[in-house]
Amino acid sequence: MGYRLLLDENVENEATDRLTDAGHDVEHVDTVPELGKGTADEQLARYSLETGRTIVTYDDDFVAHYSPDAYHSVLFFADESISVTELVAIIDAMAAVYPHEEVDGLQKAGRGWL
C-alpha cells in the first residue's frame, strides 16, 4: 500500500506524477491551494498533522527546529543529489517494509534503501 505524501517545494514536481504512478497518494505544496511555494514550515507541519500526510523534504529545518509531535511524519533526504528516480525507488522500498500507518516522526531516508 502506498504512502500519503506531501512533497515540499524543494522536491521536483516530476516526483508527484512518478510517485502517484507508483501507487502513492501525493500532493505537492505547489498545487495545494492553502499552501503553495514559500509556505512556512510551520504551516506544512500543521497540514501534515491535519491530513495524515508524510512530508517529503530536503529541508533540514524539520530536523533542527521541529519536534516530531509538530507533524504527522517527515521523510528527510539529506542528499539533494538524489534523482527523482532514486527518490521514488527509496519511498517504494520503505513502503514495502513499513506501512504508512507505522511511519511517524522524523525518518531519515537515502540511498541505503536502494
For each residue, the residues with C-beta under 8 A, 3 or more apart:
1: 23 95 99 100
2: 19 22 23 24 25 95 100
3: 24 25 54 91 94 95 100 103
4: 24 25 51 52 53 54 100
5: 19 24 25 26 27 53 54 55 56 75 91
6: 27 28 29 32 44 47 48 51 53 54 55 56
7: 11 15 16 19 26 27 28 29 55 56 57
8: 11 29 44 55 56 57 58 59
9: 28 29 30 37 38 39
10: 57 58 59 80
11: 7 8 15 28 56 57 58 87
12: 15 84
13: 16 28 30
14: 17 18 84
15: 7 11 12 18 19 26 28 56 84 87 88
16: 7 13 19 20 26 27 28 31
17: 14 20 21
18: 14 15 21 22 84 85 88
19: 2 5 7 15 16 22 24 26 88 91
20: 16 17 23 24 25 26
21: 17 18
22: 2 18 19 88 91 92
23: 1 2 20
24: 2 3 4 5 19 20 91 95
25: 2 3 4 5 20
26: 5 7 15 16 19 20
27: 5 6 7 16 31 32 53
28: 6 7 9 11 13 15 16 31 32
29: 6 7 8 9 32 35 36 37 39 44
30: 9 13 36 37
31: 16 27 28
32: 6 27 28 29 35 36 47
33: 36
34: 47
35: 29 32 39 43 44 47
36: 29 30 32 33 39
37: 9 29 30
38: 9
39: 9 29 35 36 43 44
40: 43 44
41: 44 45 59 61 62 65 66
42: 45 46 70
43: 35 39 40 46 47
44: 6 8 29 35 39 40 41 47 48 55 71
45: 41 42 48 49 55 62 66 70 71
46: 42 43 49 50 71
47: 6 32 34 35 43 44 50 51 53
48: 6 44 45 51 52 53 54 55 71 72 73 74
49: 45 46 52 70 71 72
50: 46 47
51: 4 6 47 48 72
52: 4 48 49 72
53: 4 5 6 27 47 48 72
54: 3 4 5 6 48 72 73 74 75 100 103
55: 5 6 7 8 44 45 48 62 71 72 73 74 75
56: 5 6 7 8 11 15 74 75 77 87 91
57: 7 8 10 11 62 74 75 76 77
58: 8 10 11 76 77 78 80
59: 8 10 41 62 76
60: 63 64 76 78
61: 41 64 65 66
62: 41 45 55 57 59 65 66 71 74 76 106
63: 60 76 106
64: 60 61
65: 41 61 62
66: 41 45 61 62 70 71
67: 70
68: 71 73 74 104 105 106
69:
70: 42 45 49 66 67
71: 44 45 46 48 49 55 62 66 68 74
72: 48 49 51 52 53 54 55 104
73: 48 54 55 68 103 104 105 106 107
74: 48 54 55 56 57 62 68 71 105 106 107
75: 5 54 55 56 57 91 94 103 107 109
76: 57 58 59 60 62 63 106 107 108 109
77: 56 57 58 80 82 87 90 109 110
78: 58 60 108 110
79: 82 110 111
80: 10 58 77
81:
82: 77 79 86 87 90 110 111
83: 86 87
84: 12 14 15 18 87 88
85: 18 88 89
86: 82 83 89 90 111 114
87: 11 15 56 77 82 83 84 90 91
88: 15 18 19 22 84 85 91 92
89: 85 86 92 93 113 114
90: 77 82 86 87 93 94 109 110 111 113 114
91: 3 5 19 22 24 56 75 87 88 94 95 109
92: 22 88 89 95 96
93: 89 90 96 97 113 114
94: 3 75 90 91 97 98 103 107 109 113
95: 1 2 3 24 91 92 98 99 100
96: 92 93
97: 93 94
98: 94 95 102 103
99: 1 95 102 103
100: 1 2 3 4 54 95 103
101:
102: 98 99
103: 3 54 73 75 94 98 99 100 107
104: 68 72 73
105: 68 73 74
106: 62 63 68 73 74 76
107: 73 74 75 76 94 103
108: 76 78
109: 75 76 77 90 91 94 113
110: 77 78 79 82 90 113
111: 79 82 86 90 114
112:
113: 89 90 93 94 109 110
114: 86 89 90 93 111
